[in-house]
Amino acid sequence: MSFEEKVTWVNTVTTVIVVAIYAWVVGGQIAENPVADIAYQTPMLIAVGAIIGLTIAGVIAMAIGTAISAEITGEGSVDDIDRKDERDITINRRGDLVGYYVSSAFMIGALAVTMLDYAHFWIAHAIFAGLLVAGLTSSVVKLVVYRRGY
């Protein structure tokens, strides 16, 4: 498994876990309170920060683990962490392109929600969902291509 594929796994797992926690915290309030009264801003900012911070921490931990494993087993080298081949670049580009299309579609939906004068809660969550779904779609495309090829 290439280092880039491992990074994609870390990002995907981190995003899914943080979004599940966010949905539990904020989504649990929808049935009990009007959306105008739900304080979603701070949890959303914490969720975004957690995704970024935990992904960075996970990648650092994985890089250290990969380097230690390479030294102990003698398989691979520390240089493999920095190395991107043509396949990694192509896969990354393809995944990002598909993610861009998904993001664009969701932003049209967010624009429609805004034009229909929905509450800020729904507008913010439409944008947030669009970015999350686009990122996860990009990651899934990358992982599928890594495993199955084009």
C-alpha positions, 0 to 999 in steps of 0.5 A: 500500500502506497503512502498516499493510499494510507493518507487517504484512508486516514482522512476518510476514517477521520472524516467519517468519525468526526461527522458521525459525532457532529451529527449525533450532537447537533442532529439530536437537537433538531427534534427537540428545538426549532432550528433557529435556536440550535447553536450549530456554529461552534460544533461545526467549527470544532468538527472542521478543526477536528477533521483537519487536526486529527488527519494531520496527527494521523498522518504524522503517526502513520509516517512515524509508524511506517518509518519504524516498520521500514527500519525494523523489517527492512522492507521499504525505506523511509524514502518511500514516505516522500515518494509519489509516482505517476500512478499516485499523481493520476489517482489523486487528480482523478479523485479530486476531479470527481470530488469537484463535480460533486461539490459543484452539484451540492453548491447549486443545491445550497444556492437553491436553499439560500434563494428559497430563504431557508433558515441559516441552519439549513444553508450552512448544513447544505454547504457543510454537507456538500464539502463533506460528501465531495471530500468523501467521494474523492477519497472513495474514488481514490481508494477504489482506483488504488484497489481496482485500477482504472 
